[in-house]
Amino acid sequence: MKKEEDIFEGGKKLPLLEDFYTIQGEGHYTGFAAYFIRVGGCDIGCKWCDTKFSWNPKIHKLTDINEIITKAKNYPAKTIVVTGGEPTTYNLDYLTSNVRKNGVRTHIETSGVYKLTGEWDWICLSPKQHNKPLKEFYPIANEIKVIIEKEEDLQWAILQAKLVNNNCLLYLQPEWSMFNKIIPFVVDFVKENPKWRISLQAHKFMKIP
Ligand code: SF4
């Protein structure tokens, strides 16, 4: 997909798949309330993707970012999580700078395949083997979240850990549809390699978005 930064009025509009106030279910901020902004559009093509409906940006309503900001600042928890789709497809400068002006923290979840725009308080890099991140993400990621679908993916995780900065938190996340099969390997790995933690998609256990 072509990076769309110049198309949607310099980032003042985004194809919005959905936005909702919920509890973060993955990574370091698991259990914290946040306002999720899921943008439409992704060409990474993960076969396990649970949001395939997000892939085509054209079917999602082009939404004025000021509408999103108004909602974000009125929720009790002052954090937005921008996810997708692949949020780096778009210019996020306008969204993040204006959200921050309203005292709201900015978190992003990205595969890191496109240049990062915007101002971020927390960057979750979820690298994909079949469509690797830009190198510039490794020094700035606050956490990496490697999806583990099969035992061999743990080797990919080890390679990714060598690339990140020293402060970056390391998470392994069992792929949901393979959970029962893969979780024993993930548990054993983390017991042997305790610098890693497990991210469990807690929102799915809670049956919330
Ligand atoms: S990067 Fe995310 S939205 Fe895109 S295909 Fe992979 S899992 Fe789905």
Residues whose N, C-alpha, C, O or C-beta is under 5 A from the ligand:
A	BS01	SF4	C42 I44 G45 C46 C49 T51 G84 G85 S111
